[in-house]
């Protein structure tokens, strides 16, 4: 079974501000589960100006303690890899994220896009699709997928709220 999570938001801020907010979003006291972000690769294509980044997020393990009775789940940190392609000319940033921890047992992926709104150039549209697939755990796979799906839904809402707070603190009230 594959669990899927969708999220979207229109931010009342220009693309450049939203991207700057996103790139400085973590770590923050607003989200205590993300403890570090490390840029492991960054390149700029001289012909297109597209900035490619690969970052690793270090996150606290949020799996409930009753599930951590299985040693494979009882670890301190979970690692996520994020790749992004920022095209300032087209006003679009594409992101792909995946969980590196437990990759042999689970596939957790997100694809996100930030783009300048076609309705108003002072707004930025955000869309995200996340999928979770757990394998090799029998019936327990369904339990873990449900937990992961619930966690990702809550995480998407919290991430959007953090972005709104960061943007408002940096740039004031959104453009209407």
C-alpha positions, 0 to 999 in steps of 0.5 A: 500500500502507498500512502499519499499526502498532498499540500498546497498554499498561496503565500502573499509574498513575492517568490524571492522572499518566499525562497529566502524564507524557505532556505533559512527555515531550519533549524528554528525554535519553531520546529524543534525536531529539525536539529541541523541542515548541512549543505553537501553540494551546491552548483550554479549552471553558468548557462541557465543560472539554475542553482542546484543544492543538496542538503541533509537534514538531521531530525529527531526520531519522532516515532512513538516509544511503543513502536521503538521497542523494535531495535531498528526503530530505536535510534536518535536521529533520522536523516533526510536528503533534499535536492533543490533546483532554483531557477530565478529567471523562471521564478520556480524552485523544484524540490525532491526530498527522501528519507535516508534512514530506514531506506531498505524498509521504507520509501518516504519521498516528497516533491515540492514546487514553489512558483510565482503565481500567475494570478499575482506576481507578488504571490508565490504558489506552493504545492507538495506531494508526499508518498510513503511505502513500507515494505517487509514488515507484513501487517505491521507495514500498514500500522507504520504507513498510517503513522507516517501518513498522519505525521506527514500531514501534520508536518505539512501543516506545521511547515506551512505555518512556520513559513508564514511566521518567518515571512511575516517576521522578515517582511511584515504582513502579506500582500493582498 
